[in-house]
């Protein structure tokens, strides 16, 4: 959905729609950058004492919280 919504914003020239469409991806990246990771992600990132392993549900919750902060 994110890509389709972004494309729609591009076609219609609505930067607010484009910005909104980009928010889930940015929230996901911020979650990983904050060292909140699932076991699968921990297996492929550089080891760090800051890394925190969470289950899939908690990972989605962390992304959701970051997305809520972006939406305001």
C-alpha positions in Angstrom: 0.0 0.0 0.0 2.8 2.4 0.8 4.2 2.4 -2.7 0.8 2.8 -4.3 -0.1 5.6 -2.0 3.2 7.3 -2.7 2.8 6.9 -6.5 -0.7 8.4 -6.2 0.8 11.4 -4.4 3.4 11.8 -7.1 0.8 11.6 -9.9 -1.5 14.1 -8.2 1.3 16.4 -7.0 0.3 16.2 -3.4 3.4 16.3 -1.2 1.5 15.7 2.0 0.3 12.3 0.6 3.9 11.4 -0.4 5.1 12.3 3.1 2.4 10.3 4.7 3.1 7.3 2.5 6.8 7.4 3.5 6.1 7.4 7.2 5.7 3.6 7.8 9.0 2.9 6.1 10.8 5.6 8.1 9.3 4.4 11.3 10.5 0.8 10.6 14.1 2.1 9.8 14.1 4.2 13.0 13.0 1.1 15.0 15.9 -0.9 13.6 18.3 2.0 14.0 17.3 2.2 17.7 18.6 -1.4 18.1 15.1 -2.9 18.7 15.4 -6.1 16.6 13.8 -9.5 16.0 16.0 -12.6 16.2 16.1 -12.7 12.3 17.4 -9.1 12.2 19.9 -9.7 15.0 21.5 -12.5 12.8 22.4 -10.0 10.1 23.3 -6.8 11.9 26.6 -5.8 13.4 26.7 -7.1 17.0 26.3 -4.4 19.6 25.6 -4.4 23.3 22.8 -1.9 22.5 20.9 -4.4 20.4 17.7 -5.6 22.1 16.0 -8.7 20.9 12.2 -8.6 20.9 9.5 -10.9 19.5 7.6 -10.0 16.3 4.7 -8.6 18.2 6.8 -6.3 20.2 8.8 -5.3 17.1 5.5 -4.3 15.4 4.5 -2.4 18.6 7.8 -0.5 18.5 7.3 0.4 14.8 3.7 1.5 15.6 4.9 3.7 18.4 7.5 5.4 16.1 4.8 5.9 13.5 2.4 7.5 16.1 5.2 9.9 17.0 5.6 10.8 13.3 1.9 11.3 12.7 1.7 13.5 15.8 
